[in-house]
Amino acid sequence: MASIDHFCVFTKLNAPEQQRLIERGLRVGLRRDHPGQGTSNVCISFKDSYLDLLRITDDKTAHDLIAKPLGLY
């Protein structure tokens, strides 16, 4: 049986949602830039899943042929 363990939420560049989650006691874990995709993220981990706050950091790269199949736009 398949299960969902990864939830992605697109945010604005400064991710105001991140601060609201921190204020409610959640901890931000991994932070990564994604070269070639024009995105970066922060992750909030739970016992058996995680929430990925994903944001576009470079419009041009996110529109390039390599990143286009990802459907970021």
C-alpha positions as CSV (number, residue, x, y, z in Angstrom):
1,M,0.0,0.0,0.0
2,A,1.4,3.4,-1.0
3,S,1.5,6.2,1.6
4,I,2.2,9.9,1.4
5,D,5.2,11.1,3.5
6,H,6.2,14.3,1.8
7,F,4.0,17.4,1.4
8,C,5.2,20.3,-0.7
9,V,3.8,23.8,-0.3
10,F,4.9,26.7,-2.5
11,T,5.7,29.9,-0.6
12,K,6.8,33.4,-1.4
13,L,10.5,34.1,-1.4
14,N,10.6,35.2,2.3
15,A,8.3,32.4,3.3
16,P,6.1,34.1,5.9
17,E,4.5,30.7,6.5
18,Q,7.7,29.4,7.9
19,Q,7.7,32.0,10.7
20,R,4.1,31.2,11.6
21,L,5.0,27.5,11.9
22,I,8.0,28.3,14.1
23,E,5.9,30.5,16.3
24,R,3.6,27.5,16.8
25,G,6.5,25.3,18.0
26,L,7.6,23.5,14.9
27,R,11.3,23.3,14.1
28,V,12.8,23.9,10.7
29,G,15.3,21.2,9.7
30,L,17.1,20.9,6.3
31,R,17.5,24.0,4.1
32,R,18.6,23.5,0.6
33,D,19.1,25.3,-2.7
34,H,18.3,23.3,-5.8
35,P,20.9,24.3,-8.5
36,G,19.4,24.0,-12.0
37,Q,15.8,24.2,-10.7
38,G,15.8,27.8,-9.5
39,T,14.3,26.8,-6.1
40,S,15.2,26.4,-2.5
41,N,13.4,24.9,0.4
42,V,13.2,24.4,4.1
43,C,11.8,21.2,5.7
44,I,9.8,20.6,8.8
45,S,10.1,16.9,9.9
46,F,7.4,14.9,11.7
47,K,7.5,11.4,13.0
48,D,6.7,9.7,9.7
49,S,6.5,12.6,7.2
50,Y,7.7,16.0,6.4
51,L,6.5,19.4,5.1
52,D,8.6,21.0,2.4
53,L,8.3,24.8,2.0
54,L,9.4,25.3,-1.5
55,R,10.0,28.7,-3.2
56,I,11.2,30.0,-6.5
57,T,14.5,31.8,-6.1
58,D,15.4,32.3,-9.8
59,D,12.5,32.8,-12.3
60,K,14.7,32.4,-15.3
61,T,16.2,29.0,-14.2
62,A,12.8,27.7,-13.1
63,H,11.5,28.4,-16.6
64,D,14.5,26.8,-18.4
65,L,14.1,23.6,-20.4
66,I,15.8,21.5,-17.6
67,A,13.4,22.6,-14.9
68,K,10.3,22.9,-17.1
69,P,9.2,19.2,-16.7
70,L,9.0,19.8,-13.0
71,G,5.9,22.0,-13.5
72,L,7.1,24.7,-11.1
73,Y,5.0,27.2,-13.0
